[in-house]
């Protein structure tokens, strides 16, 4: 949590070297347990068993208790908030700028790279046409949801969000920028407690002042523009106090006023790609647009999907998904949403779909990106092998028919093997993405059978290697050595043997084989599912934890009231940094990575529905 810092606060000493990795710079930061050592955070490894279990429990607990203990209802009673925050009299006769960023707080490199660009007073960027544009830092910064990963807590916010932004800009000259934030589902995993402490207590956050006292807000901007930030909890309905708050805001609007609506999730994408009845999110959007704000919404903004996509209708209304603030990248080629239900057409995505497909193929080397996932597949293969344990060490490929006969006999005599096999198939059919449609059961069964067959081959190979290459046999006769009878010890195939040695070594090799082979089977399944069927877009990219292809939006309202969106992109974030320590209002580190790319405009500036076309 950040606090106002005195003008004479001591500056940290610069490090001894200009290059730093994620492990060689340690600070001490306040936490619930006193001063704790802090290291630059790596990208969240979502397929690590620890994160899988934690994320599952967080989602379960939040879904059970979040709806029954709605923090928004408490906010409305104990946290009064003005119907809107007024910025309408600022920047008279000049451009008014504001920034939007979403899905932050993952790895330090990606989060800091975006925070550093947001902190700069001015950016000069080229668009694809070669034109240069000067972009000023926003008077307001809006966080669009999911400020931290994998789940909300005070320490996680401090490490993955506050520290990168504080090092990008710890102080700012007057007038200091203001900060507003809407929560996403990951912010709700602790019941919104850490979010409220950080963003809704009128405190300083990395040189910016927070002003809101609830998890939703309304901003009155210059020249007839408004910005509305909603809180839909965990894909829940908009609560009644929030609706009343926005009705009061709408009552203050004048004819011809237009709205920028910020949601935590792009309901328009989900509606276009999910063959199911209209959900809460889509109904909420329509209700706000039709019943509360009277079709004043000209620009829809959302994160949740970690890429850039822009849809535009014939009147110039824009629907932009911009979730590139620091979290792992999501694919752009799936789910397909070239045309939305409202008729809007996709105009641009970043990265392009060809690049997205190529990145998907990295799943074939899943063990490289998520090495700890092998612990799960190694354990699965070992369970499958032990449940159908049979003596196959003496059978080579030429005796496959005999090996299969013995395996079949073992399955009949060991009912537990059938239970474990059926559980594997059922679990992977359940894991299969509903987006697979009529292929869901087939793909799930093929995935499960792939693991079962590979587990058999790995276990067979492990036992054959143990018996025929290392010469370790089972069930030998006793041998007398130095006057002692050693049960289970005998010279076999030129080496010392013992049935426990065979069992333990075979077990270890089976687990090791599952550790290496299992991730490949999973990666092949994810690659085929995503590139062929457009399914598992989330699972296929959380596995890769790609820190690149970041983005944020810089918006300008000109003196004539025209709103223009400048989408800023960063293809490859730096992995190395050099200390600058010029002053506390400047970024503490600059890139020192020759492979990193310069920021650019993803596409030429986007003009949002001209005033003469506004309803």
N, C-alpha and C positions, 0 to 999 in steps of 0.2 A: 504494500500500500504506500502511496506517495503522499508527501506532505510538503507545504511550502518550505523552500530552502532559503536561509538567510543569505544576504548579498556577500558576506565575508566567509561563506562556508568554504572549508579547505577543499582543494581539488585533489583527486587521486593522483598518485605518482604514475608516470608513464611506465610501461613495461620495458624490460631490458632489450627485448628483440622486437623487430618490426613485424614479424610473422608470428601468428598464434594459431594453434589448433584448438579444437573444442575441449581440450583437457589440460592446457598448461596455464590457464589464467583463473585463479581462484579468488573470489571476493567473499565477504561475509555480509549477509543480508538478514533483516529481522524476520522472524516467523513466530508461529505459536509456541515454538520450543526454544526461544531465544535466538541468539546469533547462529546462523547455519551457513556452512560453506556453500558457495554457489559456483557452478561451472556452466559454461555455455552449453545449452541443451542441444542434443542431437534431435533429428526428426523422430517422432513417435514411431516405434516399431509395432504396428498394430497386430501383427501375427505372432508376436511374442506371447507365450502362454499367460504370462502375468497380465498383460494388457487385454488379452481376450477375456480373461475371467473378470477383471475389474470393469471393463466396459460393459460386459453383459450384466453384471450385478448393478452397475450404475443405472443402466437403461431400465432394468427391471424395477428397481426401487423407485426411480423417478416416475415411471409409468403408474405404479401402484399408489404412491403417496402424493405425487404431484397434483393430480386432479382432485384428490380429497383434501388437500391442504394448500389451496391456491394462494400463493404469496401475493398475487395482484389484488385480491380482496382486502388483505391487510394493509397494503399500500394505500388504497383508496381511503381508508379510515384514518390512518395515523400519519400519512405523508401528504399534506396539502401541496398542490402544484397549480400555478397559474394556467389559465386556458391555453396560453401560448407564450413563447419567448420571442420578444420583439427585436428584430434586426432591420426593420423596414426603413429606418432613417439613416442607415449607414451607407457609406460609399456614394454620397450624393454626386451625381454627374460622372462617376467612375465605375469601372467594372467591380462587381462583387464576386468573390471567389469562395468556394467551399469544396472540401474533399470528402470522398467516400471510400472506405476500405472495409473488407469483410473477411472472415475466416483467417484470423491472425493466430499468434501464440502457439506456434509449433516449434520447429527447429530455429536455433538462434540465427544462423546465416540467412535464411529466407525471411524471417520476421524482421531482423535488423536491416536487411537490404531495402525492404519496403519502407520501414520507419525512417530510414536515412533520407530517402527521396521525399517523403512527406514533410520532413523537418526543414528541408532547404527552402530559403526564402523565395527562390525562383529556379525554374527548370527551363532550359532551352532544348526542345526536342524536335526531331524531324518526323514527319509522317511518311507513309509509303510513297507519296508523290514527290518527296524531296523538299517540301516546304517546311520552314522552321517556325516554331511557335514558342512564344515566351509565356510560361505559366507561373502565376504567382501562388504562393502558399495560401491555403484556404483560411478565411477568418473563422471557419467552423470545420471541425473534423467529426465525421459521423462513422462510428463503428457499426457495421451492419449485421452483426450476429456471430456466434461461435468465436468468442474472443480468445479462447484457450482450449487446448487439447492435452490429454484425452478426456479429462473431466475437470469440473470446476472445484478448486480449493484455494485457500489463501496462498499457500506455498507455490502451487502451480501457476497461478496468476503472476506471482512475483517473479518466478524464474523464467517463464516462457513469454510473458507479455510486458510487464512493467520494466524489467531490466533492459531488454533491447530498445524499447522506446525511450527510456531515460538516457541511455548512452547515445541515442540519436539526437536528443535535445532535452537537457535537464532544466533549462531556463529559457525564457523568451522575452523579448522587449515588449513594452506596452505599445498598443493594446494586445495582450496575450490572446492567442486563439482559444476558443471554447471547444469543449468535447461533449458529444452526446453518443449514447450507445443503446442499441436494442439487443436483447438476449436471444441467443439461439438455443438449440436443444442441449448442447454441451454446457452452456452456462446454467441451464436449469438442473443439472445433475445433482447439485447440492441444495436444491430448493431455492436457488437464486440468492443465497446468503452472501457468498463472496462477491457476486456481481453488485449487489446493493451496497456493500461496504466500499467498493472501489469506485463506482460510477454515480452513486445516488446520495452522496454525503457532502456535496459542495466542497470538494478538495481539489488539490493539484494532481495532475497526472502528466508527468514528463513535459513540463512547461506549458500545459494547457489546463484550463479551469473547467471542472465539471459543474453543471448547473441543475440538471434534472434531479427530481426526488422520487420519481417512479420509473418503472421500466418501459414506459412509453411517453411520447412527447409530441409537441407541435411547435414548429418554428415559423414565424412570420418573416419572410425574406423581402428584400427590396423589389419594387416594381411588379407587385401583384403575384409574387410567387410564395408558396408555402412548402414546407417539408414536414411530412408526417411519419413518425416512427412508431410501428405497432409492436405489440408483444402477443404472440399467439401460443405462448407456452410450449408444450410438447405436442405440436400439431393439434392443439385443442381449439376450442372456440374462443372468440374475443369476448371477454367477460363484460358484464353489464356496466360496471363503473367505467371501464375503458370506452365503451360505446357512448356513454353519456358525456365523457370528457371530449370526445371527438365531435359530438353534436354541438357542444358549446363552442368548440373551435370553429365549426362550419358556420355557426351563427354570426361570427365575426368577419366572415369572408365577404368580399364585394363581388358584384357581377363581373365576370371576366377574369377573376383570379384563377390561378392554375396551381396544381399540386404535384410535388414529387413524393411518391409513396414508397417507403422503405419497409420491406418485409424480411423476415429471417430466412424464408424459403421461397424459391421461384415456383409458385403454384401453377403458373402457366406452362412450365416445362412438364411438371408431374401430370397435369391434366392431359397434355397432348400425347404422353407416352404410356399412360396407364389405362387400359380398357376396363374401367370400373365406374360406378356412379360418382357423381361430383362429391368431392370431399370437403371437409371443413374449410381448408385453406382457400379453395376456389370459391366456395360460397361466401367466405368472409370478404374476399376481394370484390366480388360482385355487389355484395351488400354495401360495403363502404363506398364503392364507386357510384352505385345507382341511388341508394337511399340516404346516405349520410352526406356525401360530398357532391352529389348532383353532377356526375360525369366531368368533374374538373381535373381528374388525374391525367396528366400528360406524360409523365415519366414514372415507370415502375422500376425499382431497384431491389435486388436481392442477392444474397450469397448462397451458402450451403453447398452448391456445386462449385468446385474449386477450379474454375476456368473463366474465360470471358466469352459470352454469347450475347448478341444483340438481335432482337426482333423488332420490326417496324411495320405499322399498318399504313394504309393508303393516306390517312390524314396526317401522318408524321408522329403519332404516338410511339414512344419507345419503351420496350421492355428489355432491360439489361440485367444479365446475370454476371456478377463480378465478384467471385469468391477467391481472389488470388492474393490475399494479404499475408500469406506465410505458410498456410497449411499445404499438405501434400496435394499434388495435382490430380484432377479428375479428367477422364477422357472427354473429347469433344465430338467423337464420331458416334457415341452412344451414351444415353438413349437418343434416338433420332427424333428431332423436333423441328423439321424444316418449316412446317406450317402449323401454327397454333389454332386452337378452336375458334379464337376471335378473328382469324383471318390474317394475323401478322405473319410476315415472312422472315426467316433467318437471313440476316445480311452479313454477319461476320462472326468468326469464332477464332479463339487464340488459345492454344496453337491450332493450326489447320488440321483437318481430319486425317490427311495422309501421315503427318507427324504423329498424331495420336495413335494410329494403327501400328506404326513402327515401334512406338514406346510400349505398346501392349505386349509385343513379342519378348520383351525383357522378362516376362513371367516364366519363360522357358529356363531361365537361370534364377529361379525363385530363391534357391538356397543362398545365392550371393546377396540378395537384397533383404531377405528375412531368414537369416541362418537359424534362429531359435525355433522357427516353425518346424524344423526337422525333429525337435524333441517330441512333438505330437505325433508325427508320422512314424518315427522310430518306435514309439510306444505302441502305436496301433499295429504295426507290422509284427512286433514281438508278441502282442496278445493273440493275433491271428495265428502265428506260428505255434505258440504254446498250447492253444486250445485244440489244435489238430496235430499235436506232436506225434511223429512217427519216425522210424529209422530209415533215413534216405541217404545216409552218408556214403554208402557203398555203391550207389547207383549214379552212373554218369548219363550223359545225354542219349547214349545208345540204348540205355535201359529206361527210357522215359515211360514206356507203357507199364513197366513194373512199378515205377515210382508213383504213377497215377493210380494204379490198382491199390497200392498200399495206402495212398492218401484217401481214396474212397472208402476203404475198409476202416480207416481211422475216423472218418466223419460219421460212419454208421455207429461205431462203438463209443464215440465221444459226442453226445448230444450238445455239450457246451460249445463245440466248434460251430455247430449250426446256429446256435443262439448268437454267438459273436459275429458270424458272417451275416446273419439276417439284420443284426443291429447296425452293422457297417453299411449295408445297402440301404436300410431305412433312413439312417441318419443323413446319408449323402443325397438321397432323393429329397428329403426335407430341406437340405441345404440348397438345393437347386433353385435358381432364381425364377419366380413366377413369370418374368419377362420371356422365358424360354417357351411359354405357351404350351402347345401340344407336345413339344419335345421335352418338357420338363422331366417327366418320369423316365423317358429313354436316356436322356443325358445323365440323370442322377444314377441310374442303374449302370450305365457304361463307366461312369466315374468310380462307383463303388467296386465294380468288377475289375477295373484296372488296378485298384489298390490291392484287392484280394489276390489277383494273379501275380502281381509284383511281389507281394508278401510271400507267396509260395515259392517263387523263383529265388528270392533273396535267401529265405531260410534253407532251401535245398542247396543253393550254392555255398552257404556258410557251413553246412554240415559236410558237404562233399570236400570242401577245402580243408576242414578240420581233420577229417579221417584220412583222405588220400594224399594230401599235400604235406600236412604236418605230422601225419602218422599217429594221431590220437584216436584210439578205438574205445568202444564201450563194452561192458560186460565181459571182461577178460577173466581167466581163471586166476586163483591166488598164486602168488610167487613168493618163495622163501628168499629173503635177502638178509645176510649176516645173522641168520638164526631167527629172524622175525617173519611172521606171515603178514604180508601187506595186502589186505583185501582190495581187489579192483586194480592192482598194478601189474603190468605185464609189458614186455617188449612186443610191439605190434607195428608192422610195416616200417621197421627200422627206428622206432622212437619210443620213449616212455609214454605210457597211456594211463588214463584214469577216467572213469565214467563221469566224475564230477568235473574234471578238467574239460572233457568234451562238452558237457552240458553248458558250463560257464562260458567257454570260448565261443561255442555256437550261439549262445544267447547274445553275447556281446557283438559278434559279427552280424547277426540278424538285426539287432538294434541299429548298428552303424549303417548297414545297408538301407534300412528304412529311413534313417536320417538323411541319406543322400538321394535315394530314389523317390521317396514319397513326395518331396517338394516339386520334383520334376513332373510327376503325374498330376499334382494339383495345378502347377503352372500351365501344363498343356491343356488341362480342362478349362482354366480361366481364359487362356488365349483363344481357344476355339469358341468358347461361349460368347466372348465379347466381340471378336472380329467377324464371326459368322452369324451370330444370333442377336447381337446387341445386348447381351445379358451380363450380369455380374460386373457392371461398370464400377461399382464401389469396391467390391472385393478385389478386383484385378488391379486396382491402383493403390489401395491402402497397403497392399503387399509390397509395392515398389517404393513408396515413400519418396516420391520425386520432389525435390525442393525447388525446381526451376519453373519457368513459365508463370511468373507472378504478375499481378496487375492491381491497379486501383484507378479510381475515377477522379478527375479534377473538373469541377463544374464552374462555369462563368455566366453571370447575368450581366449583360451589357447595359449601357444607359438607356437603350430603347426597349429593354425588357426581354430581349431574346436570350433564351437559355441554350448554351452550347456545352456539350460533353466532350472532354478530352480523355480518352482511355489510354492510360500509361501502362506499358508492358515491359517486362524484364525477362529475356529468354533464359539466361543462365546467371544465377546469383553467384557472387564471389564465395570462395571457400577460404581465402586468406585475406587478412586485413592488416593495415599498418596504422599505428596510433598517430593522431594529429594533435589533440588537446589544445586547439586554438583558443576556444572559450566555451563556456557552458551552454551557449545557445547554438553551437555548431556540433555536428556529429563527431563523436570521439574517435571513430575509425573510418578510414577510406579504403576502397578496394585495393588489394595488392595481389590480384590473381589475373594473369594474362589471358586465361581462358574465359573469364567472365565477359559478358556483353554489356554494352551501354544501354540505358533505358531508351525507349522509343515510343512513339504513338502507334498503337495497334492499328488504327485506321485514321483517315482524315477526320477532323472535328465533326461531331454529330450535332446538327441543329434540331432541337426538340420543337415540335409543332409550333409554327409561327403564330403570333398573336391573332392574325387575321383569320386563322383556321380554328381557333379555340372555340368550343361550344359556348 
